[in-house]
Amino acid sequence: MIGIILLLYFLYEIQSVLVYIAIAAVISLVGRPVVIFLRQRLKIPNQLSVVLVLILVLSIFAGIILVFVPIVIEQSQYLSRIDMDAFRSDLNELNNQVNNYLGVEEINLIEGLKQSEFIRNFDISAVPTLLNNVFSILGATLIAIFSILFISFFLLKDSKLMLNSILVFANRGDEQKFQRVFNKIKILLSRYFVGLTLQITVLFVLYAILLSVFEINNPIAIAFICAFLNLVPYLGPLFAGVLMALFVISSNLGADFQLIILPKLGYIMLGYAICQLIDNMISQPMIFGASVKSHPLEIFLIILIAGIIFGITGMVVAVPFYTALKVIAKESLSEYKIVKRLTRDL
């Protein structure tokens, strides 16, 4: 018991390292098909193929930064030039138009903001601490990026590295069973994460087109944020829809609510609903059905249970964790009828 407690405490203390390994493992699962393609089809040496894949990952990360940094700079410059009286007038005008359109009692947005807990408890002396925290987060982020890339390089370079690490825990004579389970899990999860990446990419393109057509400010950044939120099953699309609606309203602040804001918001929300239908009826069935070989109802129940027990994190990791458990159960508990039923397609 003391040994178990010490082990759990040790794992808790190094949880950041475990997160690095997990992210690197996902990168290796997604990048492995690309490495195999470069090595077998284009005859590029294995080590160079791994370097090219990591450069591609870094390029995507750098591209995301290049998209967001100019937007942050632009917004900071905009905030420095903003006329607070005009901004307050726009908010009050929007508030009055919404109240008149909905036929509800007057609600003062400015007073509501003043009464919010954040405004009442804001302390200007906390700004230096906030800046220190920002720089600490920046330093931790750089360390995390370097660590993840370093681990990913060796996982991509040697596909048996993780397998050999796991075989250390196998009893003598069970190595073949461990190897079968590991290879099956690796194949299924690789398909799942590749499909998930494709799903997010398709949503990003659809959102970007939708926002660009209606001339919403910063469509690429908004589309990326909303697409990324879809990584959280079921709740993610709801949050993304609310966020997109807020961006639409903020982009047209000062315009007539009934003639401009409301119709544009309606059209964009309709387009957003169509994008979600495409995702739910085409993208997700292809990912969950073909990659992890599980019934959609089965996946829904697993995500729901994981969300109730472990929250948002549980919903994100539910599908890959459940897939791994199914593979392990098929190898170890195949004599039970329920296991045979759940794992018949594996």
Secondary structure by P-SEA (a helix, b strand, c coil): caaaaaaaaaaaaaaaaaaaaaaaaaaaaaaaaaaaaaaccccccaaaaaaaaaaaaaaaaaaaaaacaaaaaaaaaaaaaccaaaaaaaaaaaaaaaaaaaccccccaaaaaaaccccccccccaaaaaaaaaaaaaaaaaaaaaaaaaaaaaaaaccaaaaaaaaccccccaaaaaaaaaaaaaaaaaaaaaaaaaaaaaaaaaaaaaaaaacccaaaaaaaaaaaaccccaaaaaaaaaaaaaaaaaaaccccccccaaaaaaaaaaaaaaaaaaaacccaaaaaaaaccccaaaaaaaaaaaaaaccaaaaaaaaaaaaaaaaaaaacccccaaaaaaaccc
